[in-house]
Each structure stands twice: as structure tokens, then as C-alpha cells.
Amino acid sequence: LSKVSDEGTTENPVFPKISESEFNHDGSQFGSWPNWENVRQIEKGMNKDQLYNLIGRLHFEEGLYGVREWDYAFNYRENGVHKICQFKILFDKNMNAQSFFWYPNGCNGNSSFTLTGDFLFDFDKATLTTKGKEVVDNVAQQLKASKAQQVKVAGYTDRLGSAAYNLDLSQRRSNTVKARLVQQGVTAQIEAVGYGKANQVKACDGETGQELKDCLR
């Protein structure tokens, strides 16, 4: 199993062996043939029942109680060739989905990139930092290489400020990233969505004043 933080993140996602999948009861295939439209609806903040409704029960034995890591094996065809890839969902301590990983990344046109706000934006800003431009440009190159057809950019903010203000800021941030991707030659259909201060990754409890702003940056 991966080492999952309270925020639902990990530095090193560990994928189980496909042969260990418990989804198949008979036959030689492992995993499922999912509804890919359902797969592409998955987003941060969803609970386990919502995910179960979209893609079914998890395919691997992850434990009995308080499980914060779900793994799936998905089958698909690429140019007529049968392939299989793995999908991992990590949950935070409140059991909200927070992180998603594909192995190999890019399988069936699906890639996940978690871009840390520390690098992208300064506190309370929607303009990319120099480092942020480098990070987004790198993602753009990977999207072009994978020939992605659809891209979703999800923007979030810290908890400071009103819900309306943060919703607007997160939308402006996601629009900024979208514009940069287009500028770098990404031709895929890009949807930019702002979620405000919902599903925060960094809580920074116990910090105040400038220390709080630095932590939430």
C-alpha cells in the first residue's frame, strides 16, 4: 500500500500487481471494461458511494476498515489492441477523494497531474509565477505527446476569504492555466473549473498572520 497523508496525497504511489485483482471470479482476464464516460466524471471531493456508483467496487484487497486507497484495473482497446491500465484513488482523513493516479500515465488518453499551488501562484493571486509557468509548460508538453483529446483544469484556493471571492479566484486561476496550455500549443478541448475553497489540500492549522499566508501560499 502507498503511504497516504491525512490530506489524501502520497509522494510514491504503489500499484498492486494486476494478477492480484480480486474482480475476476472466472476466466483469464483481470479487471473490468469500464464506462469511460463515467471514469471521466470522477473529480476531487467525491465520496466512496459516488465513486462506487460510477465505476463499481474496488478491484484489490486494500483492508477492512478506514481504507483510504482504492485500486482498479481497466481494460480498453487502442487501435484494435487489447490493453489494460491501473487507476488509483486516494482519500483524505474525511474519506473524500483527493488524488488520482494512472499506471502507466496516459493510458487510454487518461493522465493526472497534481500541480501544487506553492509553485503556480503567489498568495491571493491568479498570475502564474515564473516557476508556475515552467510547471504548466512541462504538463503541456506531456499532453501534446499523449495526444490528449480532453483536458480538465480544476482550480482551488485556501480557506481565507469569502466563499464567493474564493470561487472567483479559483476560476481565474484555472482560466490562467488553461490559457497557458493553449499558448503552449495544446489543441485538446480544455474545460477550466474553479471550486473555491472546497477540498483544501493544506489546512495549516495553528498558523496565524504572515505565517498562515506563507503556509497557504
KEMAR-484520 format. One record per residue: x, y, z of N, C-alpha, C in turn; residue number from 1; residue in three letters. Coordinates in steps of 0.001 Angstrom, whole numbers. Atoms other than C-alpha are relative to their C-alpha. Layout:
N
((X,Y,Z),(X,Y,Z),(X,Y,Z),NUM,"ALA")
...
***
This chain:
217
((831,-1198,0),(0,0,0),(867,1250,0),1,"LEU")
((-713,-1271,10),(1025,3600,-550),(-78,651,1376),2,"SER")
((41,-779,-1230),(1837,5920,2341),(-838,1240,-275),3,"LYS")
((967,-1054,308),(-1195,8233,2289),(-69,1002,1144),4,"VAL")
((64,-1051,-1015),(-1197,11562,4140),(-1443,268,397),5,"SER")
((1350,-372,-426),(-4182,12981,6035),(-728,790,-1076),6,"ASP")
((589,-806,1069),(-4727,15243,3017),(-325,-832,-1237),7,"GLU")
((301,858,1144),(-5055,12265,680),(1016,97,-1115),8,"GLY")
((-1064,-87,996),(-1704,12631,-1081),(1083,-1026,324),9,"THR")
((-1140,886,-225),(1407,10498,-1476),(1146,423,-900),10,"THR")
((-1181,-303,801),(4942,11026,-2699),(349,-1162,-926),11,"GLU")
((-376,1185,766),(5193,7484,-4047),(-1178,-971,-96),12,"ASN")
((1124,926,148),(2038,5740,-5305),(482,-1409,-328),13,"PRO")
((-385,1397,196),(2414,1957,-5073),(-1181,-744,-618),14,"VAL")
((1068,725,682),(385,-97,-7544),(136,-1506,243),15,"PHE")
((-54,1455,-185),(-539,-3733,-6850),(204,-705,-1340),16,"PRO")
((-125,789,1221),(152,-6491,-9361),(-1393,-268,-562),17,"LYS")
((1300,222,623),(-2689,-6825,-11859),(-500,-1415,270),18,"ILE")
((379,1396,-243),(-2655,-10582,-11266),(-624,-210,1377),19,"SER")
((571,96,-1338),(-3714,-9890,-7667),(-1420,556,72),20,"GLU")
((1356,-540,37),(-7009,-8357,-8772),(-1008,-1047,444),21,"SER")
((1034,903,-492),(-9990,-9897,-6984),(-1322,222,-722),22,"GLU")
((1237,-310,715),(-12511,-8590,-9501),(-482,-1193,-818),23,"PHE")
((397,1117,863),(-12448,-11634,-11778),(-200,-1282,810),24,"ASN")
((283,1260,-688),(-14075,-14807,-10483),(258,-1190,-923),25,"HIS")
((-222,1055,985),(-13833,-16866,-13682),(646,620,-1233),26,"ASP")
((-628,-482,1221),(-11910,-16605,-16926),(1421,473,244),27,"GLY")
((-1418,-350,-66),(-8436,-15340,-17688),(265,1498,29),28,"SER")
((-206,-1449,-13),(-8978,-11563,-17917),(-65,540,1424),29,"GLN")
((29,-682,-1292),(-8336,-9266,-14974),(-651,1368,-164),30,"PHE")
((581,-1331,34),(-10230,-6103,-14108),(-1301,73,-776),31,"GLY")
((1284,-232,655),(-13262,-4559,-15804),(190,764,-1310),32,"SER")
((71,-859,1186),(-14215,-2915,-19082),(-935,1148,391),33,"TRP")
((840,-1041,-596),(-15459,394,-17641),(-728,856,-1030),34,"PRO")
((622,-1071,780),(-17795,3036,-18979),(918,1215,124),35,"ASN")
((-1014,-1050,-100),(-15145,5636,-19823),(-597,1383,214),36,"TRP")
((648,-1278,-299),(-17656,8489,-19703),(-159,155,1506),37,"GLU")
((91,-41,-1460),(-18216,7603,-16045),(1360,269,622),38,"ASN")
((-1354,-201,-527),(-14472,7425,-15429),(386,1468,-78),39,"VAL")
((-422,-1390,206),(-14007,10933,-16806),(-824,1000,808),40,"ARG")
((768,-876,-892),(-16651,12339,-14445),(616,88,1393),41,"GLN")
((-574,52,-1345),(-14535,11493,-11394),(796,1262,290),42,"ILE")
((-717,-1210,-380),(-13192,14512,-9517),(227,35,1508),43,"GLU")
((-301,-169,-1422),(-11797,15620,-6175),(-1257,315,797),44,"LYS")
((1115,-298,-889),(-14213,15720,-3255),(-1101,-1038,-12),45,"GLY")
((1034,1033,43),(-16329,12743,-4287),(170,-969,1166),46,"MET")
((-73,995,-1069),(-17223,10237,-1587),(-20,-1406,-593),47,"ASN")
((-133,1375,483),(-16955,6466,-1812),(-1264,-512,-682),48,"LYS")
((1237,451,628),(-20629,5872,-2607),(-136,561,-1412),49,"ASP")
((72,-606,1330),(-20456,8307,-5524),(943,-700,-975),50,"GLN")
((-962,698,847),(-17349,6595,-6880),(-466,-1421,-307),51,"LEU")
((522,1358,185),(-18885,3158,-6369),(-1086,2,-1065),52,"TYR")
((1079,-108,973),(-21886,4299,-8391),(541,202,-1413),53,"ASN")
((-574,-288,1318),(-19637,5476,-11245),(805,-1167,-567),54,"LEU")
((-928,1003,546),(-17050,2692,-11544),(-20,-1339,740),55,"ILE")
((127,1294,-659),(-18111,-99,-9196),(969,-198,1157),56,"GLY")
((-825,312,-1167),(-16351,-1804,-6327),(1477,-49,-374),57,"ARG")
((-1434,52,251),(-12585,-1664,-5978),(430,-1419,-348),58,"LEU")
((-409,1285,565),(-10636,-4483,-7613),(1047,-748,817),59,"HIS")
((-1077,620,-770),(-7973,-5205,-4995),(-310,48,1489),60,"PHE")
((174,38,-1448),(-7910,-6119,-1307),(855,1084,630),61,"GLU")
((-717,-1139,-570),(-6978,-2879,468),(-114,64,1522),62,"GLU")
((227,-51,-1433),(-8046,-3705,4037),(-1485,-38,296),63,"GLY")
((1396,128,-397),(-11282,-3827,6017),(-628,1314,434),64,"LEU")
((599,-1205,-566),(-11805,-514,7820),(889,1219,-258),65,"TYR")
((-741,-1241,178),(-10821,3080,7175),(923,-5,-1203),66,"GLY")
((-850,98,1193),(-9414,2249,3740),(30,1336,-736),67,"VAL")
((-132,-1294,684),(-8053,5371,2043),(756,-132,-1324),68,"ARG")
((-674,258,1274),(-6679,3788,-1117),(-800,-1044,-776),69,"GLU")
((741,919,855),(-8722,2204,-3917),(769,-202,-1296),70,"TRP")
((-689,313,1250),(-7207,454,-6933),(-920,-753,-957),71,"ASP")
((784,634,1052),(-8767,-605,-10218),(910,-436,-1138),72,"TYR")
((-655,408,1244),(-7648,-2455,-13354),(-1038,134,-1111),73,"ALA")
((945,-290,1073),(-9354,-1180,-16522),(515,-520,-1344),74,"PHE")
((-317,484,1341),(-9394,-2861,-19934),(-485,991,-1050),75,"ASN")
((413,-840,1126),(-9595,-967,-23225),(706,-483,-1261),76,"TYR")
((-664,329,1259),(-8636,-1243,-26889),(582,1267,-621),77,"ARG")
((-678,-1104,667),(-6158,1007,-28668),(460,-489,-1360),78,"GLU")
((-288,447,1372),(-6016,645,-32442),(-206,-1506,-147),79,"ASN")
((345,1405,104),(-7623,-2755,-32043),(759,-931,918),80,"GLY")
((-823,819,-888),(-5088,-3968,-29474),(-542,67,1429),81,"VAL")
((495,59,-1373),(-6333,-5121,-26062),(1093,436,965),82,"HIS")
((-956,-477,-995),(-4596,-3207,-23262),(-687,111,1356),83,"LYS")
((531,-139,-1360),(-5007,-2809,-19515),(828,1034,752),84,"ILE")
((-715,-985,-806),(-4126,31,-17174),(-598,26,1398),85,"CYS")
((431,-52,-1398),(-4429,719,-13470),(-342,1427,412),86,"GLN")
((493,-1289,-472),(-6258,3530,-11711),(-44,-35,1519),87,"PHE")
((-58,-74,-1464),(-5661,4582,-8094),(-690,1267,495),88,"LYS")
((662,-1128,-659),(-7799,6827,-5879),(466,50,1443),89,"ILE")
((-381,-186,-1397),(-6537,8243,-2583),(-1000,927,680),90,"LEU")
((969,-772,-770),(-8841,9619,122),(690,707,1161),91,"PHE")
((-530,-688,-1175),(-8170,12175,2834),(-589,-625,1264),92,"ASP")
((456,578,-1269),(-8891,11535,6522),(-1511,70,171),93,"LYS")
((1457,-105,-44),(-12526,12568,5952),(-665,-862,-1070),94,"ASN")
((474,927,1029),(-12864,9971,3166),(-557,702,-1233),95,"MET")
((288,-663,1263),(-13113,12485,345),(1134,-303,-976),96,"ASN")
((-1028,291,999),(-11280,11555,-2860),(831,1248,-272),97,"ALA")
((-874,-1160,168),(-8262,13820,-3280),(1046,-168,-1102),98,"GLN")
((-1075,198,973),(-5617,12251,-5553),(-327,-1177,-912),99,"SER")
((269,1036,994),(-5797,10164,-8721),(1276,-286,-784),100,"PHE")
((-1211,393,718),(-3043,8213,-10463),(-330,-1077,-1032),101,"PHE")
((113,1018,1042),(-2825,6215,-13691),(1344,-693,-173),102,"TRP")
((-1226,725,319),(-304,3491,-14460),(-276,-951,-1165),103,"TYR")
((-917,-1123,240),(1024,3864,-16994),(-766,1301,-213),104,"PRO")
((658,-1289,176),(215,7570,-17030),(-257,226,-1484),105,"ASN")
((350,-222,1394),(-1609,8426,-20239),(-750,-1154,-630),106,"GLY")
((675,1148,604),(-3285,5040,-20733),(-1428,371,-398),107,"CYS")
((1301,-312,605),(-6357,5329,-22939),(-312,1489,48),108,"ASN")
((185,-1445,38),(-5827,9070,-23057),(-235,635,1345),109,"GLY")
((235,-535,-1339),(-6088,9492,-19282),(1319,291,702),110,"ASN")
((-1178,-397,-768),(-3422,11409,-17380),(-453,856,1169),111,"SER")
((313,-820,-1170),(-3482,13002,-13940),(1243,767,414),112,"SER")
((-1096,-839,-456),(-1295,15910,-12883),(-501,829,1177),113,"PHE")
((329,-819,-1158),(-1475,17432,-9405),(1042,1096,103),114,"THR")
((-920,-1128,14),(74,20891,-9577),(-143,775,1296),115,"LEU")
((33,-653,-1303),(936,22346,-6180),(-72,1511,-151),116,"THR")
((173,-1442,78),(-262,25918,-5699),(1217,782,437),117,"GLY")
((-1217,-679,-457),(3016,26762,-3954),(826,487,-1179),118,"ASP")
((-823,-329,1152),(4716,26775,-7355),(-740,864,-1017),119,"PHE")
((749,-649,1070),(1912,28127,-9524),(-305,1464,262),120,"LEU")
((492,-1347,-276),(626,31243,-7790),(535,530,1329),121,"PHE")
((-275,-639,-1276),(1591,33713,-5125),(-1303,96,783),122,"ASP")
((1180,-86,-860),(-791,34190,-2192),(-1002,1007,-556),123,"PHE")
((1117,-850,413),(-4171,35613,-3320),(159,537,-1423),124,"ASP")
((-218,-459,1367),(-3001,35944,-6947),(-471,-1054,-1003),125,"LYS")
((399,910,1072),(-4161,34436,-10238),(971,63,-1170),126,"ALA")
((-1039,-86,1024),(-989,35191,-12208),(1064,-1052,271),127,"THR")
((-1001,1046,-176),(1449,32337,-12774),(1354,580,377),128,"LEU")
((-1371,-372,-339),(4834,32651,-11107),(931,-536,-1092),129,"THR")
((-973,512,967),(7997,32006,-13111),(93,-1516,82),130,"THR")
((-33,1446,-194),(8179,28528,-11606),(-1295,-636,-474),131,"LYS")
((1292,515,431),(4478,28061,-12267),(-84,-168,-1506),132,"GLY")
((-19,97,1461),(4978,28754,-15971),(796,-1217,-451),133,"LYS")
((-824,1163,351),(7715,26122,-16107),(-769,-1300,234),134,"GLU")
((753,1212,-340),(5485,23548,-14398),(-1116,-244,-1014),135,"VAL")
((1107,140,951),(2495,24205,-16679),(528,-321,-1396),136,"VAL")
((-593,278,1316),(4726,24215,-19772),(411,-1461,-118),137,"ASP")
((-384,1414,0),(6012,20776,-18790),(-1222,-897,-178),138,"ASN")
((1243,753,163),(2455,19487,-18462),(-501,113,-1440),139,"VAL")
((430,-207,1386),(1646,20994,-21864),(738,-939,-950),140,"ALA")
((-787,893,856),(4461,19014,-23467),(-475,-1444,135),141,"GLN")
((470,1366,-221),(3189,15793,-21887),(-1381,-216,-612),142,"GLN")
((1329,108,595),(-377,16485,-23006),(97,-114,-1514),143,"LEU")
((-171,69,1454),(776,17068,-26576),(569,-1346,-416),144,"LYS")
((-621,1286,326),(2903,13930,-26534),(-1004,-1148,87),145,"ALA")
((997,1058,-182),(-36,11833,-25312),(-1194,160,-926),146,"SER")
((1099,-282,932),(-2333,13390,-27950),(-1347,40,719),147,"LYS")
((1226,-113,-800),(-4918,14175,-25275),(-1092,719,-791),148,"ALA")
((1140,-596,694),(-8366,14987,-26648),(-818,911,909),149,"GLN")
((763,-786,-962),(-9968,16377,-23488),(845,245,1243),150,"GLN")
((-769,-375,-1185),(-8401,18220,-20568),(-917,767,950),151,"VAL")
((744,-746,-1012),(-9982,19407,-17323),(981,616,976),152,"LYS")
((-829,-726,-957),(-8251,22064,-15227),(-882,382,1185),153,"VAL")
((777,-289,-1209),(-9578,22235,-11649),(802,915,909),154,"ALA")
((-690,-971,-840),(-8652,25281,-9571),(-576,51,1404),155,"GLY")
((411,-72,-1408),(-8754,25608,-5773),(702,1174,674),156,"TYR")
((-618,-1072,-779),(-7929,28234,-3147),(155,-456,1451),157,"THR")
((-55,278,-1431),(-7090,28372,545),(-1322,402,646),158,"ASP")
((1267,-225,-700),(-9759,28886,3209),(-256,1461,352),159,"ARG")
((174,-1400,-366),(-9201,32627,3758),(-908,713,-994),160,"LEU")
((889,-749,877),(-11835,34992,2387),(-1364,-654,-124),161,"GLY")
((1362,494,140),(-15489,34566,1486),(-72,-1095,-1057),162,"SER")
((187,1082,969),(-16840,31631,-484),(-90,552,-1415),163,"ALA")
((159,-593,1332),(-17810,33892,-3392),(1335,495,-552),164,"ALA")
((-1305,-510,441),(-14376,35545,-3524),(915,-1143,-423),165,"TYR")
((-873,1128,302),(-12550,32224,-3448),(-455,-766,-1230),166,"ASN")
((507,656,1200),(-14812,30735,-6091),(464,758,-1241),167,"LEU")
((-457,-829,1122),(-13963,33657,-8378),(1507,-136,-208),168,"ASP")
((-1456,114,104),(-10229,33430,-7596),(398,-1349,-598),169,"LEU")
((-343,1326,523),(-10132,29689,-8265),(-337,-116,-1482),170,"SER")
((358,23,1420),(-11923,30196,-11589),(1021,774,-824),171,"GLN")
((-1015,-777,717),(-9447,32893,-12613),(1315,-770,-86),172,"ARG")
((-1226,802,15),(-6573,30596,-11669),(-83,-1123,-1031),173,"ARG")
((136,1090,975),(-7916,27696,-13704),(-18,552,-1422),174,"SER")
((-14,-641,1317),(-8520,30070,-16635),(1422,368,-415),175,"ASN")
((-1393,-352,281),(-4896,31222,-16358),(783,-1217,-475),176,"THR")
((-692,1232,397),(-3612,27655,-16547),(-468,-448,-1383),177,"VAL")
((538,363,1314),(-5918,26917,-19486),(625,854,-1092),178,"LYS")
((-575,-909,998),(-4660,29991,-21352),(1461,-332,-275),179,"ALA")
((-1417,347,180),(-1053,28945,-20758),(143,-1290,-808),180,"ARG")
((-41,1248,756),(-1727,25436,-22063),(-265,252,-1482),181,"LEU")
((310,-342,1393),(-3290,26871,-25220),(1178,722,-641),182,"VAL")
((-1158,-748,496),(-365,29263,-25614),(1151,-935,-357),183,"GLN")
((-1078,959,234),(1982,26267,-25453),(-350,-1050,-1056),184,"GLN")
((327,858,1131),(174,24544,-28297),(-887,-1188,279),185,"GLY")
((933,1092,-294),(-2272,22212,-26551),(-1297,254,-764),186,"VAL")
((1180,-183,852),(-5119,21730,-29034),(-1220,-763,506),187,"THR")
((1122,760,-560),(-7315,19487,-26882),(-1091,941,503),188,"ALA")
((1091,-757,-609),(-10697,20658,-25647),(282,134,1491),189,"GLN")
((-375,-235,-1397),(-9941,22258,-22270),(-1168,618,763),190,"ILE")
((1027,-524,-903),(-12515,22764,-19511),(682,524,1254),191,"GLU")
((-591,-612,-1193),(-11467,25159,-16741),(-1097,241,1031),192,"ALA")
((1021,-93,-1045),(-13414,24923,-13472),(635,446,1307),193,"VAL")
((-461,-440,-1310),(-12968,26741,-10172),(-892,-555,1091),194,"GLY")
((770,594,-1089),(-14021,25019,-6948),(126,784,1306),195,"TYR")
((-112,-800,-1209),(-13121,27756,-4476),(822,-676,1077),196,"GLY")
((-756,556,-1121),(-12004,26655,-1033),(-478,-1396,399),197,"LYS")
((423,1378,-260),(-13688,23242,-1241),(1178,-947,-159),198,"ALA")
((-1009,1064,116),(-11471,20199,-708),(1425,533,82),199,"ASN")
((-1341,-557,-167),(-8428,22074,579),(1027,-1106,200),200,"GLN")
((-1096,944,-179),(-5116,20243,412),(824,368,1225),201,"VAL")
((-809,-459,-1128),(-3313,22377,3006),(-884,715,1011),202,"LYS")
((842,-601,-1033),(-5109,23175,6261),(738,1080,774),203,"ALA")
((-832,-958,-738),(-2251,24971,8080),(-621,375,1338),204,"CYS")
((594,-255,-1311),(-3947,24629,11450),(1060,516,968),205,"ASP")
((-900,-525,-1018),(-2372,26626,14267),(859,1155,-461),206,"GLY")
((-787,-1117,518),(-754,29216,11987),(-853,1264,-22),207,"GLU")
((697,-1282,48),(-1661,32913,12102),(853,1020,-740),208,"THR")
((-736,-1109,600),(-724,36160,10396),(769,-384,-1252),209,"GLY")
((-827,242,1175),(2078,36075,7844),(388,-1467,-121),210,"GLN")
((-341,1420,36),(2997,32515,8834),(-1116,-807,-660),211,"GLU")
((1131,687,613),(-508,31411,7824),(-3,229,-1506),212,"LEU")
((-24,-303,1432),(-245,33183,4467),(1122,-755,-705),213,"LYS")
((-1131,715,598),(3165,31643,3813),(-313,-1490,-136),214,"ASP")
((342,1419,26),(1827,28189,4663),(-1022,-296,-1096),215,"CYS")
((1073,203,966),(-1243,28585,2444),(379,406,-1415),216,"LEU")
((-427,-505,1308),(723,30048,-450),(-56,-1096,-1062),217,"ARG")
***
